[in-house]
Amino acid sequence: GIGEQETTQLLTALGEQAPDVSLAAVNGPSSTVISGTPEQVEVVLAACAAAGHRARLIEVDYASHGPQVDRLAEVIREELAGIEPRGTEVAFYSAATGARQDPTGLDARYWFASLRRTVRFAPAVDALLAAGHRVFIEASPHPVLTLALRECGEAADLAAVTVPTLRRDEGGPDRLARSLGEAFAAGLAVDWPRWFAEGPRPRRVALPGYPFQRKRYWLASGTGQRARDTAGARPVDHPLLASVVDLADGGLVLSGRLPSGAAAGRLAGHTVAGQPLVPGAVLVEWALRAADEAGAAHLGEVVLQTPLPLPGPAGAAIQLVVGPADPDGGRELRIFSAPGDRPGGAAEDWLCHAVGALEPGPPAPAAPGPDGPWPPPGAESLECSVLYERAAAGGYGFGPEFQGVRALWREGADLLAELVLPERARADGPSDGPEFGIHPVLLDAAVQPALLTDPAEGPVWLPFAWQGVTLWATGAERVRVRLSPHGSDGAGDVRELRVTVTDPAGAPVLSAESVVLRRATAELLRTAADRPAHDRPARRRAPVRPVAAAAGRAADWPGRLAAAAPAERRRLVRELVRGHAATVLGQDDPRVLRVDVPFKELGFTSLTAVELRDRLVAATGLRLPAAVVFRHPTLEALAGRLERELAAPSAPAGRDGGTAATGADPVRTALDGLESALAGTAVPDTERDAVTARLETLLAAWRTRSTAAAGAGTADRLQSASADQLLDFIDNELGTPLDVRPRPSR
């Protein structure tokens, strides 16, 4: 939705196209209502859709809060002329004025104005908040203003509680009693004896004055699902992850065990081209748990690199390697697996399945949940069977335990779904055992509607990169989901969706700012299911080629570009991108790569696209999203993106801590002059030794000062560097190409 100012601007811009449409209500910072004739309201709805604003039609058959009410002015005043308002001890805040109102002024003129003018609900709530009120009870047959009330509280940065009374299809005393309980839990005094006056009085239950103590008596699984504690490890309460070890460099490693396909009842129903594969949602849930253990607020991103098949009888060992915090508090994440019978073997036994980043600081605000009828009026109902039939036709299989979509709708470009954790997935394991933050089966079902991104029969779309993921609540078993197109324009082989998961009451459960999808081609499905991941050739780190290594350190780029002419600036960035692209593709000569040819035609896959992104991040110091290559589908387009960011005044310094060229320009200018003087002046032999000694003295003094200022910083960075960061340092500083496969810490 949009706020009051944006709505007013929209109506003003439409002008004579919707002259009789009025701003009917201001319910919240991003919630407004308009009124007018049906034809003109449709014009405004179309304008909202074109501008990307969410809007829906409220089905009413009477006029209010607009010019159409004017013809009733005299009738209303005459009918209400006999009203004699009185004062009251209870403070009265008016949604007609948006402020506290003297009840003695509620005469016929007030009530006509209340029906004719804009409803000022949000200002009235703001006034109540300013007066110190923190609990709001919505007395209605179904809560419709809860979201608006929450938005007002969040905008004021105040912790306000909203309590409903009744709900649709829940209008009896049980629902009202539950609402009274919610009010009591929010701190309000409830007259319970009056509530139970006509029935048997309930018995008070004494609660313990200490937290509940729980002890498990279930025998450990014979498959070794939970790994044995090791020295320095602390347990993790999770179905698949058993322990976490804090490392000396500030990082940590979570270890666990994936049971064999026969024992993994909750996962065995997920297949690709007939091959049981661990859903990507499992790795996302693991990453969320790693963020929780590391104290990170949310998951910045996780990119799925290599499919993880369900293991054989020996199971598979799992490691989540979390790096030390960088200066901004962010951490790198890598997810590995190894054969269960060789969990402590050589580096070649470990295979990386996903990489990601854990972010500090407060997460983005939760997206609003459904603020009205569910499903929304006008939403097109879809058959759930179509979803699973299309998936099966595309080679993607969901067993009964993975078919959690119970209802499905399309609202404009958005897909809406109602999900339930299947009983077979819910019943797998003891009821008092460890739980997932969000069950992977439910998380997988949340993105299953993305398979129907195309309204007509089309390809299967599979998620491979998640960004901005926050888990707001745990233990959900029944949720509502909205998938909204986001970022990319929907063309080509990649699409992006924003995912919002709420409980049936509209409270947030999980949100993802972006989920990147790619087409599930026959070749992709066949490759994913071809053979077990540990039987494939190891993917090794390619050596840094001279062209890419010569591109310069991150700190050099803002200064170099600032000093270059526009044409030279474009050429420098284009060659930077082309050089790293050639390195990723194994091309010796970057010039063979045309800058106007799509990355897909150059031979890039989702995996190599992410590798190119990683190299450009390391080279420039910029923060680039995982899908940056897909959003800018040619070398020229990607170079344009980098040029704009590197040329910006806020372009970050690089990893060696250097400054932009502006601070060093006088020194460089003087050095240029010195170089010219030395080259163009004939120095007599009798003075050459003296000049040489002077130059060496200056150089020694410069080195001493630079070492004192920066040496400790370099040593600290090397002390806390990850394996990949050390390799980058060696590649760039020593110029030695290495071919080393990354391995998890142990």
N, C-alpha and C positions, 0 to 999 in steps of 0.2 A: 504494500500500500504506500500511499504518499501522505505527507502532512498538509497542514492548512495552507501554508505559503505556496507549495507546489501545486495544490489543487486550484487555488485562486489564479495562479499564472496560467495553468492549463485552460481554464474557462475563459480567461481574458484573451488568450491566443486564438481560441476557437471563434470568438466574436459572434457574428451573425449565424454561424452554423448551429449554435446552441444558445440562443438569446434568453430562453426562458428557464435554463438550468441554473439552479442555485446551490450554494454550499449548505447542505442541510444539517450536518453535524460534524463536530470535531471531537472524536472519541479518544484520540491518543496522538503521540508524536508522529506516527506513520499510519493513522487510521482515520479516514474521513468518509463522509457520506454525501452524495449529491441527490437532488430531486428535480423533477421536471417531467415534461411529456415523454411518453415511451420512445418516440422517434428521436428526440434530441438526446435522451439519455443513451441510446444506442450509439449515437455519434461520439459521445464522450468515451464510452467503453472502447470503441474502435481506436480512438486517439490514445487511450491508455495502453492498449495492447501494442500499438505501433511504437510507443515510447518505452516499452518494456516494463510498464507498471502492472502490478497484479490488481485486477478489479473483477468484480462479479455483480450480477444483477440480483437485487432483492425483490422477490415477487410480492408486491402489494397492490391493492386495487383502490387506494384512496390517496389524496394529495395531502402533503404536509411540508412545513418548513420551506415554502416557496411562494411565488406570486399567485399561484392558483388558489391559495387560501384567502386572498384579499376579498373575493366576492362574498365570503362568509363573515366578514368582519362585523357587520351590524347584527346579523343573526346571533352570533356567538355572544356579543356584548349584551344583547337583550336577554338571552336565555340565562346568562350568568350574572345578571344585574343584581339579583337578590343575595348574592354571596356576601357574608360578613366575616372576613378573615380575622383571626385572633392570634395573639401571641402565644408562645410556647416556651417551656423551659429547655427543650432540646434544641440545640443549634441547627438551623436550617440553611443548607448550602444549595443554591439554585443552579441547575444546569441551563437555565434560560439566560442568567446573567454571568455565570462562571465565578460567582463569589458568594459570600455569606449574605443572606437575605433576611430582612425583617418580615416575619410571617404576616404582620398586619397589612403589608402591601400586596398580598396575593388576591387582588380583586379581579374583576372581569377583564380589565385591560391587560393585566399581567398574563392571564391564561391565554388570551388571544395572541399576545406577543410570543408566548412560549410555543404556540402552535405554528406561528408564522416565521419566526426568526431562526437563525442557526442555533442548534443545540451546542452549548459550550461545556460539554461533559469534561473534557480534559482540563480546561482551566479550573473547573470546580474541584476536580480531584487534586490538582496542584495546590489549591487553596487549603484543602483538607490536610494534605501532607505538610504544608507550611505551618498549620495549626497544631501539628504533633500527632495526628491520627495515623495509625500504622496497620489497622486491620479493616478490611472492606468486605461486607457481606452483600452478595448480589441476590436479592429476593426476586426470583424469576422462575418460570417453568423449566428453563434450561439456561446455563451460563453462556452469555454472548459477549459480555464486556470484560471477562477475566483477563484476556490478553491486553486490552487497552489499559486496564488498571495496572497490570504488571509493567507495561511500557512506561507509564507515567512514573512509577516508582523507580525504575531503572534510570530514566532520564534525570531524575532528581538525585540519583545515587543514594537512595534510601531503601532499607529492607522492609518492604510492605508485603502483607499477606492478604490474599484474596480467598474468600470462602463462598462456595455456591450454596444454594438451598436445595433445589430439585434438579433433576436431569430428565431429558427426554426418555420416556418409557420407564422412569423411576420416580413416580410421583407420590409414593406412599410414605407411611411413617418410618419405615426402615431407612429410606434415603435421607429423610429429614434428621433422623437420629444420628446418622453418620456425619451429616453436615454440622450438627451440634458438636459432635466429637472433634471435628476439624477445628471449629471455633475455640473449643476448650484447649486443644493442643496449641493453638496460636496465642493463648494467654488470656482469653476472655472468660469472664465468670459466667457459668451456666447454672440456672436454677434447676438442678436435676430432680429434687423432690417434686417440683411442679410437673416436670415432664412425666415422671413415673407415678403420678398421683392416682390414676385409675387402674393401674395394673400392679402386679407383684413387684415389690421393691428389689432391685438387683443387689447382689451381695458384693461388698467391696473385697477386692483381692489384694493382699499385702504383697508388694513387690520387694525383691531383695535390694539391699542398699549397696550392692556391688555388681559389677558386670556379670552376665551369665557365664558360667563355666561350661565349656563343651569339651568332650573327649570322644575321639573316634575309637570304635572297637572293631572296625572292619579289618580283615586280614589284608596284608599287602598283596597286590596283584602278582600272579606268578609270571606275568610277562615282563616284570621289572619296569612298570610304567613310571614309577617315581624313583628317581635315581637316589643312590645312597648318599648320605651326608658325607662331605669330605672336610678336611681340616680347613677352618676359616669360612666355611659355608654356612649360610643361614637358610632356613626353609622358606619356601614360597607356597602359599595356599592357592594352588592352581591345579587343574586336572592334568595338564601335560608338562608343566614346568615345575621342577622340584626344589631347586636351590639357586642361590645367588651368592657370588663372591665379589667383594669389593677389592679392586686392584690398587696397587700402590700409586699409580699415576692418576687416580681419581676416576677411572673408568670402572666398569663392572661387567660381569659375565653371568647371565642366567642360563642354567643348564636344565635339560629335561629329556624326556624320552618319548618318542612317537611309537605307539604299539604297532604290531603287524597288522596287515589289512584284515586278517581274520578277527583280531581282537578290537579293532577300532570301529565298533558298531556305529558310533555317531558320525563317522567320516566315510565309511565304505560305500555309501550310495552316491558319491560324486564321481562321475566318470567323464573322460574326454576321449572320443573315438574308441570307446570301450575300455580304456585304461583307467583304473581308479587313481585319481589325483587328489592330493590335499587341496582343499579350496583356498584361494588367495585370502579369503576372509579369516582363515586361521592365522596366517602370518600377520595380518593387520591387527588381530586381537592380541597376538604375542607382542607386537610392537607397542600397543597401548599399555600392556602390562609392564614392558620395559620402561616406558615413560614414567609410569607410576613408581616403579622401584628407584628410578634415577631422580625422582623429584621434579620431573619436567611437567609443565602445565598441560601440554598437548602434543600430539604427533604432527610435526611440521610436514613430513611427507614420508611415504614408503613406496618404493618402486620394486615391483616383482620382476626378477630377472630370469630365473630358471625354474621350471615346474618341479614340484616336489611330489613324486609318486608315493602312494602308500607303500611302506617297506615290506620286505619279506618276513619270514618267521623270526629273524633276529631283531626286528624292529629297527629304529634309527635313533641315534643320539642327536640332540638338538642343542645348539648354543646360540644365544643372542649376545653379541659383543657390543657393548656400549662404550664409546670413547670418552675421554675426559672432557670436561666442559671447556669450550673456547672462551675468549674474552667476553663474548656477548651472552654466555650461558648456554649456548646450543651444544648439542652432542650428536656425534655420528652413530649410526646403528647399522649392524650387519647381522643377518640371520643365516646360520650355517646348519648343515646336517652331515652326518657321517654314518656309515653302516653300523648297526647295533653291535656287531661282533668285533668292530675295530674302532671304538670311540676314542681310544687314546693313541691311535696310530700316527702315521706320518701326515704331513700337511696335505699330501695328495688325497687323503681320505676325506677331507672336508670340502664341501661344495657350498658356495654362497648362493642363496636363493633370493635374497632381497636386501636392498640397502635403503637407508632412510636417515631422517634427521629428527631429533627431539628438540622441541622449542621451549624456552623458559617464558616467564611472564604470563600475564592473564590471557586466556584464549579469547578469540573473537566472541562477541555475544551470541548466545544461542538463537538460531533462527526461530521466528514465531511459529507456533503450532497452529492447528486449525482453529479459527476464531468464529465458527458458525456451524451450520448443519454439516454433518458428515454422512455421505459424501456431499461436496458442495453442489448447490442447484446447477443444473446444466451440464454436469460432468457426464461423459459418455461411458457407460458400463461396458467392460470387456470381459470375455470369457477367460477364466484362469487356465482352462484346458488348452487354449490357443498358445499361451506362453510356453507350456511344457511340450506341446506338440512341435512348435517351431524350434525349440532347443534340441529336441530329439532328432529332428530332420537335419539340423546342422551339425550333428555329431556330439552334442553336449547333453549328458544324461543326469537327471536328478531322480534318485530313488525316493520312496515314500517319505523317508526321514528328512529329505531336503525340500519337499514341496510344502513350503510354509505360507505361500500366498493364498489367502482365502477370498479376497475380493480385489478387483482391479478396475480403475477408471482412467480416462484421459480427459484432462481439462486444459484445452488449448494445447500448448506445447509440453505441458507438465504431465507426468504419469503419477497416479496416486494408487496406493495399495494398502490393504489391511493384512497384517501378518500375524500368524500364531506359531509359536514354537511347537513343531509336531510332537505328539505324545511319545513317539519312538525315540526322538532325540532327548526329550525331557526325562524319560525314564531310564536312560542309559547311565548307570552308576548309582551309588547310594544317595539317598535324598539329603543326608547330612554331610556329604563329602564336599570337597573344594569346588568352587564355582568359577566360571569364566566371568570377566567383566561384562561382556555381552556375548551370548552364545554364538559361536561362529556360524551355526546353521541359520540362526535368525539374521545375522549380519549378511550372510550370503543371500538369503531371501530378500533382503532390503534392496539389493542391486539387481536381482533377477528381472524385475520389470524393464531394466535397460535393454534386455534382449528384444523388446518390442519398441525400441527407439524409432524405428521406421513404422509409420502407420500401416503401410501395405506390406505384403510378403517381402522380406529382405534378408540381409545377412544377420548372423548372430554377433552381438557386440559383447566383448569380455573386458572387465576392468583389469588394468595392470599398474596404475599409479593412483595413489590416494594422497591428497594434500589437505592440510588444515583440519585434522580429525580430532574431535574432542568427545570424550565419553562423559556425559552429564549424569547418568544414573546407571546402576547395575541391577542385575537380576530380572530384566524385562522378559516377559513371555508372550505378551500381546502388544503390538505396536501399530502405528500408522506411519506411512512413508510418503514423502513427496520427492520426486526426482525432477529437477528443473534444468533445462539446457543452460550451459554456462561456458563462457570463455570462447571456445572455437565456434565457427559458424556452421558446423555440422557437415561440411563437405570433406571429401577424401576418406582416409582410412581411420581417422581419429575423431572422437567426440568427447566432450566434457559435460559432466552433470554435477549439479549441487545436490547433496543428499541431506534431507532433514528427517530424522526419526523421532517421533514423540509417542508418549503413552496415550491411551484412549482419552485421558483428561486434557491432553494438549501440552503436558509438561515435557521438556526436552529429554531425550534419552541419548542420542548421538547425532552429531552433525559433521559433515565433511564439506569443506569449501569447494573442493573439486575432486571428482573421480574421473580419471582419463580412461576412455574405452578405445579398443581397437577392434577392427573386423576380425572375426574368427574364420580365416580362410581355411580351405581344406588342407593346405600345406602346413599352416600353423598347427592345426589340430593333430595332423599326422606326426609332425615333429615332436609335439608335446608328449604324445603317447607312444612314440617309437620304441623307446627302451628306457630302463631305469636311469635316473639322473647320474648315479654313481658309475654307470657303465660308459658314460660319454667322455670324450676327451676333455681334460681340464681346460677351462678358459683362463688363459694366462694374461698377465699384464704386458701389453705391447711395449717395446722399447721406445723411448722418446727419440724421435728422429730429429736431425739437425734443424730442419725447417721449423718444426714446432718448438723445439728448445730455444731457438734463436728469437722466438716471438717476444721475449722480454718478460720480466717479472711484473706482478700485478701492479706494484707501485709505480712502474714506469709509464703505464698507459695514459692516465689522465694528463700528465705533464706532456708526454709526446704528442698527444692529440691537440692539446691546447696551443702548442707551438706550431702546429702544422696548418697549412692552407686546407680549405674544405676538400679539394680534390685529393690531396695527399692523405688527408685524414680517412677518407673513404677507402683509399687503396690500402692503407696500413691495416685497417680493421678487416677488410675483405681478405687480405692475405693471412691474417691471424686465424680467421675462421677456416679458410681453405687449407691452411697448413695442418691444423688439428684434425680436420675432417679427413685429410689424406692419411694422417697417422692412424686414425681409427680404422680406416678401410684398408690399411696396408699398402697404400700407394707410395712409391718412391718419389714421384714428381707431382706436386700439388696442382700443377698447371693443367693436368688432364681432367680435372674436375671443373665443369662449367658452373658458373655461379647462378645461372638462370634455370637450371634443371632441378626438378623436385628431388628432395633427399631420397625418396623411395626409389626413383629411377637410378640414382647414384649407387644404390645397394644398401641403404640404411634400413635397419630393423629397429624395433622398439628398444632392444638392448643396446645396439650401437648408438642410437640417438641419445640415450641417457649417458653413455660413456663420453660422447662428444660434449654434452652439457657439463659433465664433471670436469673435463679438461679445460673448458672455457672458464668455469668458475675458478679453478686453480690458477689459470693464467691471468685473469683480470681482477679477481677479488670481488666480483659482482655476485649477488644472490639471484640465481636464475631458477625458475620453476622446472620441475622434471619434464614438463611437456613443452618446453620452449622451442624445441626443434619442430614439433608438430604444429605449433602456432605460427611458426615462420618457416614455411615449407621449402625454401631455397636458401642457398648460401648467401645470396644477395639480401634477401629479407632478414635473415638472422644477423648478418653483419650490420644492417641498418639499425636493428634493435640494440646491438652492443654499442654502436657508435653513439646513439642518443644517450645511453646510460653512462658511458665512459666520459662523454663530453659534459655531462651535467656537473654543476658545482659541488654536488654532494657525493660524487663518485668516491667510493671507499678507498682507503689506502690498502696497499697490498700486504701480503703475508710477511714481507721483510721489514715492515714498519717504516718504509721510506716516506718522504713527503712528496707532494706534487711539485712539478717543475717550477712553479712560480717562486718558491722559496729559494731554489738553487740557481735561478737564472743569472744573477750577478756573478756567481762563482764560475758558471759555465761560460759566460761571456768573456770573463777575464782569462780563462783557460784557452778559449779560442784565440784571443789576442796573443797570449804567450806562445801558443803553437805556431801562429803565423810569424811572430818575431823570430823564433828559433829557426824556422824553415827559411826565412828570407834574409837573415843577417849573417854575414861572414864574421865569425868570432875567431880572433887570433888564437893560435895554439897556446900562447902564454896565459890567456884568460879562460880557456875552455875548462881546465880543471877546477878553477874557482867557481864557474857557473854551474858545473856538474855537482860540486859539493853543496852549493846553495840549494839546488833543486832537490837533492837527496835529503837535505836537512828539512826542507818544507814538507816533503812527502812523509818522512818519518814522524814529524810532528802531527800531520793530518791523520796518519794511521793510528797514532797513540790516542788522539782525542776521539776518533771514531770508535775505536775498540772500547774505550772506557764508557762511552755513551750507549753503545749498542751491544757490546759483547754479552753482557748479562742477559739481555733480552733474548738473544739467539740461543744461549745455553739453556735458558728456561724453556724456550719453545721446543728445542730438541729433546729436553728431558721428558716433556709431556706429549711428544708427537706420537701419532699412530704410525703403524707400519707403512701405510700408503704415504703419509706425510714425510716420513724419513726417506722413502724411495724418491719422492718428488724432489726433496732437498738434494739428494745425491745426484739425481739426473741433472738438475739445473746448475748446481754449484760445481760438481766435478765433471759433468759432461760424460758420464759413463752410462751407456744404455744397459738396463738390467732386464732380465726376463724371469720374474719371480711371481709365483702364485700366492695371493694373500691367504692367510690362515687365521683361524680364531685364536684368541688368547686362551691359555689353559693354566 
